[in-house]
Amino acid sequence: MANAKPDDLVDEIDEIRDRLADTVDALIDRTNPKNIARRSLADLKARFVDETGSPRLETIGPLVGGAIVVIAGIVVVRRLLR
């Protein structure tokens, strides 16, 4: 770098500044609350719907089964306590 010309140094600084600006923009975009919510919703949807739009029964089935068990448990407990 001792033999670098001032114009070369200016060009290098400009390149570094541009890369840093891109990094800052990416961080701002990544931490935007709307974008976080959008990504979270897309992740959640991907768990229950495949790429073709069909429901993923391997994920939905256990969830529905668990909900039925919880509701049945609540009904049984309420009847026992009467």
SEBADREN-948056 format. One line per field, with one value per residue: residue number from 1; residue in one letter; chain; y, z, x of N, C-alpha, C in turn. Coordinates in Angstrom, 3 decimals. Each point is the difference from the previous one (the first is absolute). Example, Ala and Ser with C-alpha at 12.3 -4.5 7.8 and 13.67 -1.06 7.14 Angstrom:
# residues 2
pos	1 / 2;
code	A / S;
unit	A / A;
n.Y	-5.690 / 1.050;
n.Z	7.800 / -0.720;
n.X	13.190 / -0.350;
ca.Y	1.190 / 1.190;
ca.Z	0.000 / 0.060;
ca.X	-0.890 / 0.820;
c.Y	1.200 / 1.090;
c.Z	0.000 / 0.730;
c.X	0.900 / -0.770;
***
This chain:
# residues 82
pos	1 / 2 / 3 / 4 / 5 / 6 / 7 / 8 / 9 / 10 / 11 / 12 / 13 / 14 / 15 / 16 / 17 / 18 / 19 / 20 / 21 / 22 / 23 / 24 / 25 / 26 / 27 / 28 / 29 / 30 / 31 / 32 / 33 / 34 / 35 / 36 / 37 / 38 / 39 / 40 / 41 / 42 / 43 / 44 / 45 / 46 / 47 / 48 / 49 / 50 / 51 / 52 / 53 / 54 / 55 / 56 / 57 / 58 / 59 / 60 / 61 / 62 / 63 / 64 / 65 / 66 / 67 / 68 / 69 / 70 / 71 / 72 / 73 / 74 / 75 / 76 / 77 / 78 / 79 / 80 / 81 / 82;
code	M / A / N / A / K / P / D / D / L / V / D / E / I / D / E / I / R / D / R / L / A / D / T / V / D / A / L / I / D / R / T / N / P / K / N / I / A / R / R / S / L / A / D / L / K / A / R / F / V / D / E / T / G / S / P / R / L / E / T / I / G / P / L / V / G / G / A / I / V / V / I / A / G / I / V / V / V / R / R / L / L / R;
unit	A / A / A / A / A / A / A / A / A / A / A / A / A / A / A / A / A / A / A / A / A / A / A / A / A / A / A / A / A / A / A / A / A / A / A / A / A / A / A / A / A / A / A / A / A / A / A / A / A / A / A / A / A / A / A / A / A / A / A / A / A / A / A / A / A / A / A / A / A / A / A / A / A / A / A / A / A / A / A / A / A / A;
n.Y	-1.185 / -0.121 / -0.835 / -0.093 / 0.248 / 1.290 / -0.006 / -0.912 / 0.759 / 1.050 / -0.688 / -0.429 / 1.216 / 0.421 / -1.002 / 0.261 / 1.278 / -0.379 / -0.832 / 0.957 / 0.856 / -0.940 / -0.176 / 1.293 / 0.155 / -1.044 / 0.544 / 1.163 / -0.566 / -0.655 / 1.197 / 0.280 / 0.513 / 0.742 / 0.107 / 0.239 / 0.759 / 0.570 / 0.015 / 0.438 / 0.799 / 0.316 / 0.067 / 0.653 / 0.749 / 0.089 / 0.116 / 0.711 / 0.659 / -0.950 / -0.162 / -1.088 / 0.320 / -1.235 / -0.367 / 0.240 / -1.152 / -0.192 / 1.253 / 0.051 / -1.253 / 0.007 / 1.138 / -0.482 / -1.081 / 0.798 / 0.805 / -1.086 / -0.464 / 1.211 / 0.161 / -1.234 / 0.300 / 1.163 / -0.614 / -0.950 / 0.884 / 0.753 / -1.124 / -0.316 / 1.263 / -0.402;
n.Z	0.000 / 0.337 / -1.032 / 0.721 / -1.113 / 0.211 / -1.332 / 0.107 / 0.943 / -0.737 / -1.067 / 0.717 / 0.467 / -1.234 / -0.403 / 0.969 / -0.298 / -1.280 / 0.292 / 0.742 / -0.974 / -0.851 / 0.817 / 0.160 / -1.311 / -0.146 / 0.920 / -0.575 / -1.188 / 0.495 / 0.567 / -1.179 / 0.940 / -1.034 / -0.296 / 1.271 / 0.082 / -1.130 / 0.442 / 1.188 / -0.634 / -0.819 / 1.062 / 0.664 / -1.053 / -0.136 / 1.303 / -0.455 / -0.943 / -0.943 / -0.859 / -0.132 / 1.285 / -0.037 / 0.841 / 0.961 / -0.326 / -0.310 / -0.279 / -0.828 / -0.379 / 0.355 / -0.668 / -0.956 / -0.082 / 0.137 / -0.885 / -0.695 / 0.245 / -0.232 / -1.047 / -0.386 / 0.279 / -0.575 / -0.985 / 0.006 / 0.130 / -0.875 / -0.670 / 0.222 / -0.245 / -0.781;
n.X	0.815 / 1.290 / -0.112 / -1.094 / -0.638 / -0.056 / -0.009 / 0.984 / 0.567 / -0.259 / 0.407 / 1.034 / 0.172 / -0.199 / 0.787 / 0.845 / -0.127 / 0.053 / 1.005 / 0.533 / -0.281 / 0.427 / 1.032 / 0.121 / -0.177 / 0.825 / 0.775 / -0.165 / 0.143 / 1.034 / 0.208 / -0.513 / -0.802 / -0.335 / 1.288 / 0.241 / -1.097 / 0.367 / 1.268 / -0.419 / -0.841 / 0.975 / 0.804 / -0.954 / -0.270 / 1.318 / -0.236 / -1.042 / 0.680 / -0.038 / 1.003 / -0.748 / 0.006 / 0.463 / -0.964 / 0.852 / -0.541 / 1.273 / -0.276 / -1.026 / 0.200 / 1.283 / -0.013 / -0.775 / 0.770 / 1.028 / -0.574 / -0.316 / 1.221 / 0.479 / -0.801 / 0.270 / 1.246 / -0.187 / -0.653 / 0.907 / 0.957 / -0.630 / -0.179 / 1.264 / 0.201 / -0.973;
ca.Y	1.185 / 1.175 / 0.476 / 0.261 / 1.377 / 0.576 / -0.328 / -1.399 / -0.026 / 0.581 / -1.012 / -1.081 / 0.522 / 0.059 / -1.375 / -0.418 / 0.772 / -0.590 / -1.296 / 0.289 / 0.502 / -1.158 / -0.781 / 0.745 / -0.114 / -1.361 / -0.107 / 0.764 / -0.780 / -1.225 / 0.292 / 0.734 / -0.813 / -0.538 / -1.099 / -1.108 / -0.605 / -0.652 / -1.244 / -0.929 / -0.525 / -0.906 / -1.213 / -0.719 / -0.534 / -1.088 / -1.192 / -0.608 / -0.071 / -0.228 / 0.941 / -0.044 / 0.525 / -1.093 / -0.052 / -1.009 / -0.793 / -0.502 / 1.049 / 0.374 / -1.125 / -0.006 / 1.217 / -0.184 / -1.066 / 0.563 / 0.903 / -0.847 / -0.604 / 1.054 / 0.330 / -1.146 / 0.022 / 1.071 / -0.436 / -1.068 / 0.597 / 0.795 / -0.903 / -0.621 / 0.990 / 0.395;
ca.Z	0.000 / 0.050 / -1.365 / -0.587 / -0.425 / 0.689 / -0.711 / 0.305 / 1.365 / -0.037 / -0.607 / 0.975 / 1.062 / -0.564 / -0.062 / 1.384 / 0.422 / -0.668 / 0.640 / 1.334 / -0.173 / -0.319 / 1.234 / 0.884 / -0.588 / 0.229 / 1.425 / 0.228 / -0.594 / 0.783 / 1.326 / -0.148 / 0.609 / -1.014 / -0.685 / 0.959 / 0.050 / -1.288 / -0.029 / 0.976 / -0.572 / -1.092 / 0.629 / 0.587 / -1.104 / -0.612 / 0.842 / -0.156 / -1.412 / -0.821 / -1.094 / -0.950 / 0.653 / 0.670 / 1.443 / 0.466 / 0.990 / 1.023 / 1.014 / 0.457 / 0.727 / 1.434 / 0.635 / 0.209 / 1.003 / 1.308 / 0.405 / 0.392 / 1.300 / 1.017 / 0.195 / 0.672 / 1.389 / 0.704 / 0.177 / 1.012 / 1.302 / 0.403 / 0.390 / 1.270 / 1.080 / 0.258;
ca.X	-0.815 / 0.866 / 0.175 / -1.316 / -0.243 / -1.165 / -1.241 / -0.328 / -0.516 / -1.342 / -0.870 / -0.182 / -0.865 / -1.352 / -0.518 / -0.284 / -1.169 / -1.165 / -0.287 / -0.519 / -1.368 / -0.842 / -0.153 / -0.900 / -1.338 / -0.486 / -0.337 / -1.230 / -1.089 / -0.174 / -0.544 / -1.255 / -1.070 / -0.909 / 0.678 / 0.085 / -1.334 / -0.239 / 0.796 / -0.569 / -1.233 / 0.376 / 0.531 / -1.121 / -0.803 / 0.767 / -0.120 / -1.315 / -0.380 / 1.191 / 0.233 / -1.111 / -1.194 / -0.703 / 0.300 / 0.967 / -0.720 / 0.930 / 0.109 / -1.335 / -0.595 / 0.337 / -0.503 / -1.441 / -0.130 / 0.345 / -1.084 / -1.139 / 0.325 / -0.081 / -1.418 / -0.629 / 0.473 / -0.713 / -1.392 / -0.014 / 0.293 / -1.163 / -1.092 / 0.361 / -0.055 / -1.392;
c.Y	1.261 / 0.596 / 0.345 / 1.478 / 0.534 / -0.323 / -1.435 / -0.114 / 0.557 / -1.004 / -1.134 / 0.442 / 0.079 / -1.381 / -0.491 / 0.711 / -0.575 / -1.337 / 0.202 / 0.510 / -1.140 / -0.840 / 0.675 / -0.078 / -1.377 / -0.186 / 0.755 / -0.774 / -1.233 / 0.267 / 0.836 / -0.860 / -0.588 / -1.183 / -1.214 / -0.722 / -0.758 / -1.326 / -1.033 / -0.634 / -0.980 / -1.312 / -0.852 / -0.650 / -1.185 / -1.279 / -0.744 / -0.147 / -0.210 / 0.981 / 0.054 / 0.545 / -1.075 / -0.017 / -1.106 / -0.783 / -0.524 / 1.036 / 0.325 / -1.094 / -0.022 / 1.234 / -0.119 / -1.077 / 0.501 / 0.918 / -0.794 / -0.611 / 1.041 / 0.346 / -1.129 / -0.049 / 1.056 / -0.407 / -1.048 / 0.600 / 0.815 / -0.891 / -0.677 / 0.963 / 0.457 / -0.817;
c.Z	0.000 / -1.395 / -0.672 / -0.325 / 0.723 / -0.691 / 0.270 / 1.398 / 0.058 / -0.581 / 0.981 / 1.132 / -0.496 / -0.072 / 1.391 / 0.513 / -0.619 / 0.625 / 1.379 / -0.083 / -0.331 / 1.242 / 0.962 / -0.527 / 0.241 / 1.461 / 0.323 / -0.534 / 0.849 / 1.338 / -0.048 / 0.552 / -1.018 / -0.723 / 0.910 / 0.067 / -1.287 / -0.098 / 0.962 / -0.532 / -1.130 / 0.554 / 0.583 / -1.079 / -0.645 / 0.831 / -0.257 / -1.444 / -0.821 / -1.167 / -0.987 / 0.594 / 0.693 / 1.483 / 0.322 / 1.138 / 1.094 / 1.100 / 0.601 / 0.866 / 1.484 / 0.745 / 0.315 / 1.055 / 1.402 / 0.511 / 0.473 / 1.374 / 1.110 / 0.288 / 0.721 / 1.466 / 0.816 / 0.276 / 1.104 / 1.390 / 0.493 / 0.448 / 1.335 / 1.172 / 0.293 / 1.076;
c.X	0.867 / 0.181 / -1.324 / -0.147 / -1.231 / -1.322 / -0.434 / -0.596 / -1.422 / -0.986 / -0.291 / -0.927 / -1.449 / -0.637 / -0.380 / -1.250 / -1.279 / -0.382 / -0.595 / -1.438 / -0.954 / -0.260 / -0.971 / -1.435 / -0.597 / -0.404 / -1.284 / -1.203 / -0.308 / -0.665 / -1.278 / -1.140 / -0.983 / 0.624 / 0.152 / -1.339 / -0.290 / 0.767 / -0.569 / -1.276 / 0.301 / 0.552 / -1.126 / -0.852 / 0.710 / -0.072 / -1.297 / -0.459 / 1.263 / 0.057 / -1.160 / -1.298 / -0.816 / 0.355 / 0.992 / -0.656 / 0.922 / 0.222 / -1.358 / -0.620 / 0.333 / -0.516 / -1.489 / -0.237 / 0.294 / -1.089 / -1.207 / 0.239 / -0.128 / -1.456 / -0.718 / 0.414 / -0.713 / -1.441 / -0.089 / 0.225 / -1.194 / -1.161 / 0.297 / -0.142 / -1.425 / -0.615;
***
